[in-house]
């Protein structure tokens, strides 16, 4: 029986940074809906947008890392030829 493959450290760190950020964004979005118009709501919307952009960057980094590491694994395994 083979040992199941584990994700590498970069993938796990990006996952554990993204997961709580999604929860924080959900809570902020949920609380933001009931806020009256004013400076506090404006600041909360800006925080929500900034954290959303951060989550987008984490997601893009995860995709890029997965694409690069998978390509490297296939190259090392001999499934694709080096250019």
Secondary structure, DSSP 8 states (H G I E B T S, - for coil): --------HHHHHHHHHHHHHHHHHHHHHHHHHTS-SSHHHHHHHHHHHHHHHHHHHHHHHHHHHHHHHHHHHHHHHTSS---
